[in-house]
């Protein structure tokens, strides 16, 4: 008896092309979703980092009479407040002596963390200090010393994780603005003392995201991942009633918090030719902010750096920055 079998055939070219087209369409749909998921994961990791940084600051404060560190904790030759020697590292000046300790803000809280990676935002990426030391249009060249890299001195001088400078030796009342070169450099303002903070749960303490420049005019820090160690509220047309803590002309520069998460642009600033507000470029997304009570959340520039009238005190102020009101 003869048994018949159904004939077998392979895919036709048209069928194969249809399958490939479907796979390509699915890939085009899913790849952006995967990229967004990875960006969200980096943002969450950065938020965790800045929260851990704030807890380290609060632990430091408990050991030092409830006072947080200064931006520069060994004196500053850059700003004329150096009691002896060179006082390196400075803000933006790491020095070259391999024995130098990291005396900048993040350096003195490092023993409470014991993890240098926490000070780098995953979205920005870890800084290659050998490349940075070769110099750029705004940062300037300095000799690369591997021992200083290992100690975190470079990271401290240009830290991506940055403190609200209004709580430090650069804040209101610390010395007459812009009196950097005052001979005594006795910083008497109690703003670094937690007992002086009127609203710690609403007070900007740290950001996980800062930048040394905005990436325009030859500035390279957004590309190189160079931070600013300290940040302050920008002074633009929307904040001209408040104090100009940065010392720049109105609409001239940002406060160097980098709103990098979900950003539409990685460099530049301003929305229009009138230079009314800082909402594009490094200010186009969200920044991760830790507050004086230790909690952290993401915020936009237009909210975080707003200037409002405080009716109780009768003054214009930056409510998230100024500890006095």
N, C-alpha and C positions, 0 to 999 in steps of 0.2 A: 504494500500500500504506500502511495506517495504522500508525504507531508509537505504542505506549502507553508512557507514563512513570509511574513509581511516584508516588503522591501524596505531597506534602510537607506536613509539619505542624510547628509550633513547640512549645516546651516548654509543658506544662500548668502551671497555677499550683501544683499539688501538687509537681511535679518541681522547679520553681524554688525553692519553700520548702525542699525537702529539701536541695538544693545549698547554699542559704544557711545552713541549720542545720549542715550538715557543716563549712562554712568557719568558722562561729562556734565550733563545738566544737574544731576544730584550733587556732584562734586562742587560745581559752581555755587549751589545753594548752601551746601554744608560747610565749605571751607571758611567763609566769613563768620559763620556761627562758631566754628572751632576757634577762630582767632579771637572772637569776642569773649569766649569762655576762658581762654588763656589770659587775656587782658584782665578779666574779672578776677581770676585767681591771683594774678600779680598784685592787683589793687588790694585784695583781702590780705595778702601776705604783708604788703606795705603797711596797711592799717594795723595789723598785729605788731609789726616792728615799732611803729611810733607809740603804740600803747605801752609796749615793753620799755621803750625809752622813757616815757613819762613816769612809769613806776620806778625806774632807776633814779630819776631826778628826785622823786618824793622820798625814796630811801636815803639818798644823799642828804636831803634836807633834814631828815630826822637825826642824822649824825652830826649835823653842823648848825645847830640852833635854829632849825626850821628855815634855813636860808639856801636858795638854789645857787648853783655856781654862776660866776660871771662868764661873759664870752671869752675873756682872756684872763687866766688865773695866775699868771706869773709876771704881770706887768707888760706893757706894750711900748716898744721903741717906735712903732709906727705912729702912735698917737701921743708920744711924749710923756708916757707914764711908766718909765723903766727905772726901777730903783737901783739896779746894778747890772753890769754885763750887757748882753744884747737883748735879753728877754724874748728870744725866739723859743718856740714858734709864735708868730703873731697871726692875726686875722689876715689871711692871704699871703703871708710871708713865713714859710715853714722853716727857713734856715738850712744849714748844712752840717751841723755838728751831730755825729751819730749818737752822742750821749744825751741829746736833748730829750726830755720827757714830753709827752703830749699834755700840755697845760691848757688846751682849749676846752670849750664847754663839754663836748662829747668825750674828750680824753679823761676828764676827772670823774665822769659817771661810768666809764668803761669797767672799772672793777666791780660794779654792781650788776653788770651784764655778762662780762667775759665772752663776748661774741662780737667781733668787729663787723660781721656781715649784717647785723641789725641796722647799722647806720647807712646802709645803701638801699635805696628804693629799687625793688625788682623791676619796675617799669622803666626806670632810668638806666639801670644797669651799673655794675661795679666799675669804678674808674680805673683806667690804666695810667698809673702815676708816672711811669717812664715816658709815655707819650705826652702827658701834660707838662712834665718838667722841661720838655724841649721848647716850650713857649707857645703862646698864641697872641692874637692881636690884643686881647684884653687881660689875660692872666699874667703874661710875662714869663721869662725863662728862669729856672732855678736848677741847681745841680741835683741830679737824682742820687739819693743815698739809700741803698736797700734797707739799712737798719732803721731809718726813719719811716720807710714804708711799712716795715714789719711792726713797728711800734704804733702805727696809726697817726703819726704826726701830720702827714699830708692830708689824710682824711679829716683830721681835726681842724686844720687851717682852712679847708674848703669843704666842710661837711655838708652832705645832702640833707641829713637830719639837722634841723636848725631851730634855734630858740627865738622866741619873741624878745627882741632887744629892749623893748620898753620895760622888761623885768630885770634888766642887767645894768651894768655901768654906763650904758648908752641911753638909759631911759630918762624920763622927765624928773628933774630935781637932782640927778646924780652929779652933774656939774653944769655950769651955764653953757647952753648951746650957742655956738659950736665949739666950746672951750676945751678941745682935746688936749691942748698943750698946757693946761694948768699945772703949775709947778708941783703942788702937793699931791694931786691926783687922789685925794681922799673922797671916795665915793660914799657919801653920807645918806643917800636916799634909801629908804627901807623897802623899795619895791621888790627886791629879791626875797624878802621875808614873807613867808606864807601868811603870817598874821595880818599883813597889810593888804591882802587881796580881798576886795569887797565881794566879789562874785566868782569864786574859784571854778564853779561848774560851767561858767560862761567865759572863762578867761583863756585865751590862746596861750598855750605853754610851748608846745613843739609842733613842728611839721616834719613829716617824713620826706617832703619834696621841696627842695630849694635849688636855685640856679644862680651862678655868678653873674651872668649877663643874659640878654634875651635872644641871642643868636643873630642879631642884625649888626651891620657896620663892621663885620669881620669877627664878631664875638663867636667863640667856639664852645662855650661851656655846655649848652644843651646837647651838642654832639659828643663832647668828651665826658659828660656826666660830672661836671664840677659844680659843687654846691656852694652855699654862701655862709654857712655856720650860723648867721643871724638874719632875721627878716623883720620887716616893719611895714606898716600900711602905706600904700601908694598915695601920692598927693596929686590928684587930678581935679578937673572941674567939679566933680561930684563931691569932693571932700575938702574944698578950699576953706570951709569954715573951721576945720580942725587943724591941729598943729602939724606942721611939716616936719615930721621926725626924721625923714631921710635927708633933708637938707638940699634936695634937688629943686630946680625951678619947676613950677607947676606943669604937669603933663610931660615932664622930661623923662622920667624913669619909673619903673615898677618898684615894688617892695621886695621882689626876689623870692617870694613864695611861688613855686612852680605848680600850676594847676594841670598836671600832666595826664591824669587818668581820664580816659574818654575824651581826650583833647582833639580838636579838629586841626590844630596846628602845633608844631613843636617849637617854633621860634617866632619872634616879632610881637607886636602889640598894637593896640588901638583899633577902633571900629571904623573910623572914617578920617577924612582929611582934617577935620576940626580937632582931632585928638581929644575927644570928650571923655571917653572911658577906656579902661584897660580890660577888654574882654576877649580879644583875639590873641593869637600867638601863645606865649607861655601862660596866659590867663584864660585859655579857652575851655578848660575842662574842670576837673575836681582835684583838690589837694586833700591829703589825709592830715587831720589836725588832732592833737591831743590837748586836753584841757587841764586846768589846774587841779581838778579832783581826780585825774587819772583816766577818765573815759576818753574815747576817741571816736571821730566820725569824719566823713568826707564833706567838704564844703566848696561852694563856688566863690570866685573872687568878688563878685558883686554883693554877696552877702557878708563874707568874712571881713572885707575891707571897707565896709560902709561907714560913713560919718553921720552920727545922729545927735540930736539935741537931748541932753540929759536934763529933764525938767526938775528933778530933785536937787541936783547940784547947780543948775543954771549955766551949764557949759556945753559946748560942742565937743564931742569925743568919739573915739572909735570904741564901741562897746565891747568888742571881743579882744581888744588889745590893752586897754588902759586899766590897770588894777586899782586905780584910785577911786573909781566911781561905779 
